[in-house]
Amino acid sequence: MLESLGTPEITFCPVTLRSIGSMEPHLPEPIPSIGEPEDMYSETPRLERTDELSPYYELLIHAESGRPPGTDPALICEGCSREWFNPEQRKLVMLPSMWRGAPIFFLATSLQIIVTDEFKQCLEGQTLTNVEFEPCPSHESS
């Protein structure tokens, strides 16, 4: 359904099914050899039997809104250029001037997923579970 929308802002990536960790809870938490939590995925052995499971996909969202007026990043990551915001300055607001044309995107300061009404209606036409829509607060200009 999402692929039929022809939305270049999203990509579906297959998920490699494998077990993570051990079923014995008394073991210490595994620490990847490099120390980065993301590396645990590459160091975890794959499941032996995945033939009984349906394929799973991760939905990657590439688009992001513009920042709300008056919100400047507190830090910019040198590795990925991701902007980080002071929690006291972070705003949960979506203004028309912040929209960059994508039907699904992350809200710049909070990384909440925002969708257009057309996209929402398309999702509501499906039999989905665990999907809840909440309006984004409006912002009055001063």
Buried (B, 14 or more C-beta within 10 A) or exposed (E): EBEEBEBEBBEEEEEEEEEEEEEEEEEEEEEBEEEEEEEBEEEBEEEEEEEEEEEEEEEEBEBBBBBBEEBEBEEEEEEEEEBEBEEEEBBEBBBEEBBEEBBBBBBBBBEBEBBBEEBBEBBEEEEEEEEEEEEEEEBEEE
